[in-house]
Amino acid sequence: MPQLGVPELILILVIVVIIFGVGRLPEIGSAMGRAIRGFREASAGEPKKTESTDEPAAKDKNHQG
């Protein structure tokens, strides 16, 4: 399998810019990042926890009354 060098990566970047335009590059990058993150989480087996259940909610800590 051939390896990708700097000239090949630059060519791919130029083609992507021509096809999608400069304005959409951040959207494409974030979408690819989410896709890679989702793939890694799926291949790990367990989904990443976004909220800890060990601590009470922040509003409960600051509740006065």
C-alpha positions as CSV (number, residue, x, y, z in Angstrom):
1,M,0.0,0.0,0.0
2,P,1.5,3.3,-1.0
3,Q,2.2,5.9,1.8
4,L,0.8,9.4,1.7
5,G,3.5,12.1,1.7
6,V,3.3,15.8,2.0
7,P,2.7,16.4,-1.8
8,E,-0.2,14.0,-1.8
9,L,-1.8,15.5,1.3
10,I,-1.5,19.0,-0.2
11,L,-3.2,17.7,-3.4
12,I,-6.0,16.2,-1.4
13,L,-6.5,19.4,0.5
14,V,-6.6,21.5,-2.7
15,I,-9.2,19.1,-4.2
16,V,-11.4,19.3,-1.0
17,V,-11.2,23.1,-1.1
18,I,-12.2,23.2,-4.7
19,I,-15.1,20.8,-4.1
20,F,-16.5,22.2,-0.8
21,G,-15.1,25.8,-0.7
22,V,-13.2,27.5,2.1
23,G,-16.4,28.4,4.1
24,R,-17.5,24.8,4.7
25,L,-14.1,23.4,5.8
26,P,-14.8,24.0,9.6
27,E,-18.1,22.1,9.3
28,I,-16.5,19.2,7.5
29,G,-13.7,19.1,10.0
30,S,-16.0,19.0,13.0
31,A,-18.2,16.4,11.3
32,M,-15.2,14.2,10.7
33,G,-14.1,14.7,14.3
34,R,-17.5,13.6,15.6
35,A,-17.5,10.6,13.3
36,I,-14.0,9.5,14.4
37,R,-15.0,10.0,18.0
38,G,-18.1,7.9,17.6
39,F,-16.2,5.2,15.8
40,R,-13.7,5.0,18.7
41,E,-16.4,4.9,21.3
42,A,-18.2,2.2,19.4
43,S,-15.1,0.1,19.0
44,A,-14.2,0.5,22.7
45,G,-17.4,-1.2,23.6
46,E,-18.7,1.2,26.3
47,P,-20.1,4.7,25.5
48,K,-18.3,7.6,27.2
49,K,-20.2,8.9,30.2
50,T,-20.9,12.6,29.9
51,E,-22.3,13.1,33.4
52,S,-21.1,11.6,36.7
53,T,-23.9,10.1,38.8
54,D,-21.7,10.0,41.9
55,E,-22.1,13.8,42.7
56,P,-25.4,15.6,43.2
57,A,-26.4,18.1,40.5
58,A,-24.9,21.6,40.7
59,K,-28.3,23.2,41.4
60,D,-28.7,21.0,44.5
61,K,-25.3,22.1,45.9
62,N,-26.3,25.8,45.6
63,H,-29.9,25.4,46.8
64,Q,-30.8,27.7,49.6
65,G,-33.9,27.0,51.4
